[in-house]
């Protein structure tokens, strides 16, 4: 199954921070832009798996 989700990425002195506004509490960080995007993809996948587990 495929989903589309918005992510917000912010840069600060420590690296990058990202979150998904549609999925409350789904957030991550990374040292590089590529790293935070990869981490966010994994965070969203795990979040959705958790929701599926709770529903079923």
C-alpha positions in Angstrom: 0.0 0.0 0.0 1.2 3.5 -0.8 0.7 6.7 1.2 1.6 10.3 0.7 2.4 12.4 3.7 3.8 16.0 4.2 7.0 16.4 6.1 8.5 19.6 7.5 12.3 19.8 7.7 14.1 22.4 9.7 17.9 23.0 10.0 19.6 24.2 13.1 23.1 24.2 14.5 22.9 20.5 15.4 21.7 19.2 12.0 18.2 18.6 10.7 14.8 18.0 12.4 11.8 16.6 10.6 8.2 15.9 11.5 4.9 14.9 9.8 2.0 17.2 10.6 -0.6 14.5 9.7 0.9 11.9 12.1 1.0 13.3 15.6 4.3 12.6 17.3 6.0 11.3 14.2 9.3 13.1 14.2 13.1 12.4 13.8 16.4 14.1 13.3 19.6 13.6 11.2 23.0 15.0 10.6 22.4 15.6 6.9 19.4 16.3 4.7 19.6 12.9 3.1 19.9 11.3 6.6 16.8 13.1 8.0 14.8 12.2 4.9 15.8 8.5 5.2 15.0 8.6 9.0 11.6 10.2 8.3 10.6 7.6 5.8 11.4 4.9 8.4 9.6 6.8 11.1 6.5 7.1 9.0 6.6 3.4 8.1 6.9 2.4 11.7 4.2 4.8 12.8 1.8 3.3 10.2 2.7 -0.2 11.2 2.0 0.6 14.8 -1.4 2.0 13.8 -2.2 -1.1 11.9 -1.2 -3.2 14.9 -3.5 -1.2 17.2 -6.4 -1.4 14.8 -6.1 -5.1 14.2 
